[in-house]
Amino acid sequence: MEIIYSERKPPWFVKEEYRKVNRTKSSVLIVGAGQETSEVRFMYPDFIPYTHEGKGSLLYNQVTDNEHTFKIGGLELEYIREDSNSAWRNCRSAELALGKWFIEKFENNALEIGDVTCHYSFFKEHLIVDPFGPYEKSIRESAELVDYTNLNVLSISTLEHLNNTEYENNDPNLGTKVLQKIHKEAKNYLITIPVGGWRPLEDFLMRQNDIKYTFLQRNNYRSETNNWTNKNDKDLFYENYLHFEYHLDYYGCAAVVCVVSNLKEIYQ
């Protein structure tokens, strides 16, 4: 157990000390919890009141904080709880679970757009297309130029980035074009898009009727507990990305993930 002494410490110090702890491996006890830790309690309601050394304290128990699985369509999948990119406490926990399922289903003929799964333990060294990512074996090609015929295509939180000038692209519709190309050519595909990441891509999905999709929604926006629910409400496209105000991690976190696929298991 990690112990943080909060007495006479400013809230920012307490929060930063708390965020340094890997909560997948250790419970956290904030001793002397009072006014100086009220912000921590608000942001992380998984804490419970606890008495330690006769003082009012807060306890975060990593053993009991998470549900182990979530359901989408006809699937029940176990969350991925790994350290890379804080996957255990944000939308990646569910997205990666879908990616793992897809890779295991199509292990011998899978291609991934964006070097995401290669940073996690379940990676099977399938083909990856990414012109800029750190994975050294990536195919350095634009996703718009790839022939997806008869391939099983996976993409996790990537298409919404294809408009970015930081990736040497000035076409705001490239993500939409790649999505349409995958839908037309690929044998099977599974694509996750964090809602609020790139509105033009979401607007396209709302306007069309050929490409199927569903949603995963986070039940508690202010905690680190993995609790995602499958929903089919188009209004979820209007949800905002959570960014940093909820302090879920240093990179922000989606409140809703759109799951785009032609696989029946995702919708049963």
Phi and psi in degrees as a GROMACS rama.xvg file:
@    title "Ramachandran Plot"
@    xaxis  label "Phi"
@    yaxis  label "Psi"
@TYPE xy
-91.2091  133.496  GLU-2
-115.23  129.301  ILE-3
-117.822  122.741  ILE-4
-92.1444  116.932  TYR-5
-100.242  -9.61642  SER-6
-61.0284  131.007  GLU-7
60.1123  23.3508  ARG-8
-107.249  140.432  LYS-9
-68.2126  155.026  PRO-10
-56.3697  -39.2345  PRO-11
-62.3405  -35.5861  TRP-12
-66.1671  -44.8733  PHE-13
-62.499  -43.6104  VAL-14
-64.5789  -42.2603  LYS-15
-67.7594  -38.1643  GLU-16
-64.0459  -39.5722  GLU-17
-64.8612  -41.6508  TYR-18
-69.7424  -19.459  ARG-19
-73.8876  -20.0813  LYS-20
-80.5953  134.946  VAL-21
-80.5722  100.844  ASN-22
-75.3726  -4.52782  ARG-23
-77.4357  -16.7498  THR-24
-120.114  -9.6234  LYS-25
-150.592  138.445  SER-26
-73.2655  161.576  SER-27
-127.987  131.91  VAL-28
-120.285  120.064  LEU-29
-99.7409  112.544  ILE-30
-92.1559  136.744  VAL-31
79.9991  35.2093  GLY-32
-66.979  123.762  ALA-33
-148.595  -142.241  GLY-34
-58.7836  -34.284  GLN-35
-69.4566  -14.4841  GLU-36
-114.39  12.7623  THR-37
-63.3867  -34.5054  SER-38
-66.4777  -37.1599  GLU-39
-62.8832  -45.1803  VAL-40
-62.7325  -37.0747  ARG-41
-67.7911  -46.2206  PHE-42
-71.355  -31.3637  MET-43
-125.199  78.7265  TYR-44
-68.7086  -0.481193  PRO-45
-69.0019  -18.0319  ASP-46
-64.3108  145.36  PHE-47
-121.17  148.251  ILE-48
-61.7687  143.768  PRO-49
-152.903  142.518  TYR-50
-102.093  125.449  THR-51
-137.436  125.381  HIS-52
55.4397  34.6908  GLU-53
75.3989  7.89793  GLY-54
-112.557  148.644  LYS-55
-69.1358  123.988  GLY-56
-134.884  176.075  SER-57
-123.757  137.7  LEU-58
-122.551  130.718  LEU-59
-113.754  115.175  TYR-60
-100.987  106.328  ASN-61
-67.1577  -17.8883  GLN-62
-73.0999  -31.8951  VAL-63
-115.57  4.66652  THR-64
-73.8997  -27.6075  ASP-65
-113.725  142.921  ASN-66
-68.4122  148.39  GLU-67
-86.8702  -27.6399  HIS-68
-135.15  165.39  THR-69
-138.523  162.875  PHE-70
-117.607  140.885  LYS-71
-144.698  123.912  ILE-72
55.9882  -126.279  GLY-73
-94.0422  11.6685  GLY-74
-107.663  146.245  LEU-75
-124.981  115.732  GLU-76
-120.002  149.481  LEU-77
-87.5051  132.656  GLU-78
-57.5985  145.859  TYR-79
-88.9765  120.64  ILE-80
-118.884  81.1508  ARG-81
-125.126  163.498  GLU-82
-77.5471  -34.4963  ASP-83
-55.7782  127.999  SER-84
57.2791  28.8256  ASN-85
53.6878  36.5765  SER-86
-59.5594  -27.5011  ALA-87
-71.2592  -17.1042  TRP-88
-125.726  16.2135  ARG-89
-139.361  -167.437  ASN-90
-61.4285  -21.2191  CYS-91
-61.3901  -27.3343  ARG-92
-57.7415  -37.4661  SER-93
-88.0857  -41.6182  ALA-94
-59.4204  -43.7978  GLU-95
-67.5162  -33.0844  LEU-96
-61.8755  -41.0495  ALA-97
-64.7249  -41.9997  LEU-98
-62.2216  -41.9974  GLY-99
-61.9746  -44.635  LYS-100
-60.148  -44.0253  TRP-101
-64.4693  -44.783  PHE-102
-62.8445  -42.1086  ILE-103
-67.8686  -31.3347  GLU-104
-73.6524  -34.7774  LYS-105
-125.771  42.9283  PHE-106
-57.3068  -35.0789  GLU-107
-87.5207  -5.28158  ASN-108
-151.552  52.0865  ASN-109
-113.525  144.606  ALA-110
-133.709  133.539  LEU-111
-112.531  136.406  GLU-112
-97.5753  115.75  ILE-113
97.2346  130.316  GLY-114
-86.169  79.7917  ASP-115
-104.842  -60.3196  VAL-116
-67.9514  -18.2333  THR-117
-65.4928  -10.7648  CYS-118
-96.7501  10.5212  HIS-119
-128.106  162.652  TYR-120
-66.8811  -23.7193  SER-121
-88.0324  3.25114  PHE-122
-60.15  135.45  PHE-123
-111.477  15.1445  LYS-124
58.8255  38.7337  GLU-125
-74.765  172.804  HIS-126
-68.9115  140.812  LEU-127
-131.266  133.633  ILE-128
-106.042  118.408  VAL-129
-163.09  110.881  ASP-130
-68.7669  -21.6634  PRO-131
-126.471  -16.2992  PHE-132
-67.33  165.133  GLY-133
-74.2299  -17.4122  PRO-134
-65.176  115.674  TYR-135
-68.8165  -20.717  GLU-136
-91.9075  4.78736  LYS-137
-62.2235  146.233  SER-138
-76.652  117.555  ILE-139
-85.3237  75.1632  ARG-140
-141.131  148.608  GLU-141
-69.0202  137.627  SER-142
-61.4945  -23.3061  ALA-143
-71.2681  -20.9898  GLU-144
-99.8353  -3.19252  LEU-145
-80.6584  141.306  VAL-146
-90.456  113.396  ASP-147
-95.8861  8.45441  TYR-148
-56.4427  127.231  THR-149
64.1499  13.8653  ASN-150
-99.7069  157.7  LEU-151
-104.988  111.602  ASN-152
-106.49  128.461  VAL-153
-117.927  139.69  LEU-154
-149.322  125.809  SER-155
-116.578  116.613  ILE-156
45.0752  52.6509  SER-157
-126.929  -43.1218  THR-158
-59.3101  -30.69  LEU-159
-71.059  -11.7025  GLU-160
-93.6875  -8.99732  HIS-161
-70.4991  -12.2426  LEU-162
-84.3346  -11.2849  ASN-163
-69.5208  132.601  ASN-164
-67.9438  -21.6412  THR-165
-64.6579  -20.1839  GLU-166
-101.293  28.1073  TYR-167
58.6835  39.707  GLU-168
-131.96  132.685  ASN-169
-115.494  12.6691  ASN-170
-97.1827  107.105  ASP-171
-68.3618  -10.1582  PRO-172
-106.959  10.4994  ASN-173
-63.4519  -40.4632  LEU-174
-59.5931  -40.7002  GLY-175
-65.8387  -42.099  THR-176
-63.3791  -41.6418  LYS-177
-65.981  -40.9228  VAL-178
-60.5043  -45.3419  LEU-179
-63.8677  -38.9564  GLN-180
-66.1476  -42.2201  LYS-181
-62.1524  -46.1626  ILE-182
-59.1055  -38.1239  HIS-183
-76.349  -37.7541  LYS-184
-104.695  -35.8818  GLU-185
-70.2342  150.818  ALA-186
-71.8988  -48.7774  LYS-187
-141.291  154.222  ASN-188
-153.729  152.919  TYR-189
-143.811  120.319  LEU-190
-130.669  131.201  ILE-191
-110.862  139.891  THR-192
-133.245  113.695  ILE-193
-69.1811  121.494  PRO-194
-65.2642  134.003  VAL-195
97.7445  -6.37516  GLY-196
-75.1721  -39.3994  GLY-197
-156.761  99.8408  TRP-198
-59.9419  -39.0017  ARG-199
-56.9061  -36.514  PRO-200
-66.1287  -41.2044  LEU-201
-68.9491  -37.9866  GLU-202
-61.291  -40.0812  ASP-203
-60.9585  -46.4389  PHE-204
-61.2859  -39.7206  LEU-205
-65.5883  -34.2371  MET-206
-79.9396  -25.5541  ARG-207
-95.8283  165.648  GLN-208
-126.576  -1.23082  ASN-209
-89.1032  -35.8609  ASP-210
-92.4903  124.288  ILE-211
-86.0664  148.27  LYS-212
-155.43  162.024  TYR-213
-143.466  -175.714  THR-214
-132.972  152.391  PHE-215
-117.209  128.515  LEU-216
-118.02  135.096  GLN-217
-74.5905  130.701  ARG-218
-80.069  -31.7945  ASN-219
-128.297  108.799  ASN-220
-76.6957  -9.95892  TYR-221
-116.08  23.9651  ARG-222
-134.052  176.112  SER-223
-103.963  6.12158  GLU-224
-73.6141  132.772  THR-225
-78.6101  108.921  ASN-226
-146.451  82.578  ASN-227
-106.602  139.279  TRP-228
-123.408  137.261  THR-229
-77.2754  126.264  ASN-230
-138.365  161.187  LYS-231
-128.914  34.9878  ASN-232
-96.0589  115.99  ASP-233
-59.9085  -25.2755  LYS-234
-63.2302  -15.7363  ASP-235
-65.1939  -17.2705  LEU-236
-63.5856  -18.6346  PHE-237
-90.7465  -0.386629  TYR-238
-69.6073  151.32  GLU-239
-91.1718  152.326  ASN-240
-71.164  143.762  TYR-241
-83.2479  -17.8234  LEU-242
46.534  -135.632  HIS-243
-103.627  -11.5205  PHE-244
-64.7928  -21.7162  GLU-245
-96.238  -1.87898  TYR-246
56.4243  34.3546  HIS-247
-71.2494  -35.7859  LEU-248
-169.887  179.392  ASP-249
-70.8329  -14.4008  TYR-250
-106.256  -1.8428  TYR-251
85.2082  -179.748  GLY-252
-161.493  138.929  CYS-253
-74.0201  141.764  ALA-254
-85.0529  -27.0154  ALA-255
-136.852  137.53  VAL-256
-117.201  126.6  VAL-257
-87.7511  126.571  CYS-258
-109.22  115.391  VAL-259
-108.008  124.689  VAL-260
-161.377  156.665  SER-261
-105.656  12.3364  ASN-262
-92.0009  130.079  LEU-263
-64.3518  -28.1602  LYS-264
-61.7044  -26.0936  GLU-265
-74.4145  -17.4441  ILE-266
-120.424  -6.29632  TYR-267
